[in-house]
């Protein structure tokens, strides 16, 4: 039915998609450790993620990149300032594909 409306040029109703919960994930960094290196870690150990402060991070929804941001300190917590994000039409297309 939606495909028929889309072909006729009628606007699609995205109301059912808008309220779907999604997990927004950003990865601060990753490293490879051997088991021996991991076992030596203890409380207070520092893991160097080899990522300079202020470098951009990717934002993911359902394992798809939807934007980029920068790690900042906000009210004593780490946060991400969004610098780039996909337009809403592209995001809706992602969610439509996930729904099928």
C-alpha positions, -999 to +999 in steps of 0.1 A: +000+000+000+028+024+009+046+016-024+014+024-043+011+058-026+048+064-032+044+057-069+014+081-071+035+108-055+015+109-023+034+116+009+041+085+029+030+083+065+060+078+088+041+080+121+048+043+128+085+048+123+090+080+144+083+063+177+106+033+172+134+032+197+169+029+184+203+026+200+227+054+191+262+041+195+295+059+193+329+042+197+355+061+215+383+038+205+394+002+203+427-017+207+438-053+205+453-069+236+466-103+242+450-123+270+483-119+290+480-081+286+444-081+296+450-103+327+476-077+339+450-049+339+438-039+374+418-012+389+434+022+380+451+009+348+450+032+319+443+019+284+457+041+256+431+042+228+456+059+205+430+086+197+438+122+203+414+143+223+390+162+201+392+137+173+359+129+156+339+097+164+313+081+143+276+078+153+259+045+145+223+033+145+218-004+137+255-006+127+251+021+100+270+053+102+245+082+106+268+110+116+300+122+132+308+140+163+335+151+187+340+139+222+337+167+247+333+172+285+298+184+293+288+190+330+316+167+342+305+139+319+318+127+285+295+137+257+295+139+219+289+171+201+273+163+167+292+178+138+276+160+109+244+140+107+225+124+078+194+142+066+161+130+078+150+115+044+181+092+044+175+082+080+139+073+073+150+051+044+173+032+067+145+026+092+121+016+064+146-011+053+150-023+089+112-026+093+109-051+063 
